Amino acid sequence: MGLLDGRSAVITGGAQGIGLAIARRFVEEGASVVLGDLDKERVTEAAAGIRAGSAIGVGCDVTDESDMQALVRACVETHGGVDVMVNNAGITRDMTMRKMSLDDFRAVIDVHLQGAWLGTKYAGLAMREQGRGGAIVNLSSISGKVGNIGQTNYSAAKAGMVGLTKAAAKELAHAGVRVNAIQPGLIRTPMTDAMRQDILEQRVAEIPLGRIGEVDDVAAVALFLASDLSAYVTGIVVEVTGGRHM
C-alpha cells in the first residue's frame, strides 16, 4: 500500500528538478500525476519517462489564469478529481536592486507568487466541490526567510508564498483542505552545478549536516505533507536546509 494510493496530484514546474522528483515520488506511492510546465515538449517527455499510465504532461503558463484552470481541469477529467496540488514552478532574474528592471521584478513575482495563488485558488475550488478534502503544497525558499543579495524579487516572492500559505490554510480548513509550504535551502540542481567550486564549498560549510541537499530530500517532505501522515498539519513552513539559517 502506497501513501498516495488512488489519489491524483497536479505539479507545476514538473519537467525537471524538484518538481519532477516530487512527481516520481508521488507515483512510487500510488498517485496519478499531471505535470504542468511552460515547456510543453519537455514536460510531455518527462511524463512519458515516469511509469506508464501514471503521468501526463500539460503545457501551462502559471501566470495565465485560463492555463491554470485548464491544468486543474485536466487532472479532474483524467483522474476523476484532484487530491494534491504542488505549486513548484519558478524562475530567477538575479541582480542587485540598483540594476534590476521593473519587468524582471514583476516576472519573478508573477511566476512564483501569482502562479501559486492561482494554483491554490483553482485546486482549492476543485477540492471543495469534491467534498473529500485535499492537500496543497507551496514551494517557497529559505531565501524568503533570510533574503539574499541580488534577489529582492525572488526573496519577496518566496516570502509572499508563506503568507499565502497561512491565509489559504485558514480559508480552506473548513473544507478539509490543508495548505503547507516547504522552504528548500541549497539543493543540488543544474543551477548549483554551475556554481564556482569555491562558492559552493563555502555555502556547504554553512550547513550543519555537512552536505548539499538532493531533490529527493525535498520530494520526501512533499510526500509527507501530501499524505495522511500530516493529516493534522496545516499552515506550516518546513525548512529543508540541513540546518542552514536555523
N, C-alpha and C positions, 0 to 999 in steps of 0.2 A: 504494500500500500504506500503510495506516494503522498507527500504532504499536500499536494495540489490536485489530487485525482479528481477528474470530472470538472475542473474549473478552467476558465478561459481568461487570458490576460492580453492586454494591449501594452506595448512597449515602444516609446518613441526613441528616436536615435538608435534604432535597433540593428543597423547594418554593420556595426563594428564595436570594438572596445567594450565598455562596461555594459551597454545595452544588449549586445549580442551575448555576452557572458551570462547576463540575467536570463535571457530567453532560453539559453541552453540548460541552465539550472532548473528553470521552471518546467521545461519539457521532461527533464530527468525525473521530476517529482510528479509527473502525470498531467500537467497542464497542456492545453492547446493555446498557441500564441499567435497574435497578429503583430507583426513588426512594422512600424512606420518610420520612414526616413525620407529626407529630401531627395536623395539619390535613389530613384525607383529601380534602376537596373541593379545596383549594388544590394539593395535590401531584398530584392527578389532572389538574387543569388545566395544571399545569407540565409534566407528562409529555406531555400532548397537544400542547403547544407546541414540543416537540422533534421532530426528523424522524420522520415517520410510521413506525410499526412498530419503532422503536428504543428506546422507553422506556415503562415502565408506572409508575403511582404506587400506592403502598400506604399506607393509614393505619397508623401504628405509633407506639406509645409506647416509646421506647428504654429506659425504666426497667422495662418489663414483660418478663420472660423469655420468656413464650409469644409475645408480639408479635415479639420479635427472632428467635426460632426460625422463626416464620412468614414473616418478611421474607426471611431467607436461603433458606428453602424455596421461596418464590415465585420467586426467581431460578433455583434449581436446576430447578424444574418448568417454568418458562417458557423458559429458555435452555440447559438441559442441564448446568448447573453454575454455580459462582461462582469467578471468577478474581481479582477485585479487591473489596476491602471498604474503604469510606471512612467512618470514624466522624467525622461532622461535626456532628451535632445538638448544639445548645447553647441555654442561656438565661442571662440575667443577673438578679440580685437585688441590685443595688449599694446599699450603705450602710455606714457605719462599723461596726466590730465592736461598739461600745457600743450601737448601735441595732439591729443585725441580730438577727433571731429565729433560734432553732434550726431552725425549719421552712424559713426562707429559706436557711440554710446547707446543710441536707440536700438541698433541692430542686436546688440547683446542683451539688452533689457527685453526686447520683443521676443527673442527666441527662448530665453530661459524663463523669464517671469510671465510674460503673456502666454507663452506656449504651455507652461504648467497650469496657469489659470484656466485656459480653455480645456485642457485635458481633464482637470479636476472638475470643472463645471459639467462637461458632457458625459464623462464617466459617472459622475455623481448622479446626474439625472437618470441615466440608464439603470443604475443600481437601485435607486429609489423606486423606479417603476417595476423592477423585478421583484422587489419585496423580500430579497434574501440577503441583504447586506452586501458588504464588499470591502476591499482594501485598496487604498490609493497610496503610492509611494513616490515622493518627490526627491529627485537627486539634486541636493544643494551642494555645497562645498565648504571645506574648512575656511576657504577664502571669505565666505560670508560671515564668519565669526571673527577672524583676526584682521582681515584686509591685507591686500598685497600692493606694493608699489607697482604702478603700471596697470592696475586692474580696478580702477574706480568703477568702471561699467560692470565687470564680472562680479566683483565683491558686492556691489549694490544689488545686482540681480539675485545673487545667491542668498544674501541676507533677506531680501524680499520674499524668497520662496519659503523661508522659515515662518515669516508672518502669515503668508498664505496658508501654509500647512496648519498652523494653530487655529486660525479663524475658520477654515473649512472643516477642521475636525469638530469644532463646536457646532457648526451649522448642520453637519451630516450625521452626528452621533445618534440622533433620534431614529434614523433610518437604519441603524446598524452598520453604517459605513465608517470605517476607520481611516484616518489620514495621518501619515507619519513621513518623516524626512530622514535622509541619510546625508551626512557630510563626509565625503571621502577626503583623504589627505593626499599624500604623494603615492600615486598608483602607477604601476608600470603600463604605459601606453606608448603609441608612436611619438607623442609629444615629449615624454620623459626620455625616450630612447634617443631623441635628437639633442638632448641637453649636453653641454660640455661636461666631460667626466669629472672635473674638479668641482663644478657647481653641484652635480648630482651627489657626489660623495659628501659635500658639505651639508646638504639637506638630509641625507640619510643619517648623518651623525647626530642630527637633532631629534631623531626618532628613538624613544626609549626601548622599543622592541628590536631596534637594530637592523631593520631591513625595510626595503621598499614594499609597498602593498601590491597585491596582484588583483586583477579584475575579479577573480573568483572570491576574493575576500569580501568585496562589495556585494557580489551576487548572493553570497551566503546570508548576509544581513537582509538583503531584499527578500529572500525566501522566507526568513523569519517573520518579517513584517507583513508579508502577503498571506501567510498561513495562519492556521488556528493556534499555532504556538504563541502568537501575540494577540489572542482574542480579547484581552483586557488592556490593550495598549493602544492609545491614540493621542495625537497631538505632541509626539515627542520627536527629538532630533538625536539620531545615533551617529556619533563620530567614529569613522573607520579610518584611523590615522596612525595606529601603532603607538598612540600616546603622545604624539606630537601636538603641541599647542594645548595640552590639557589644562 
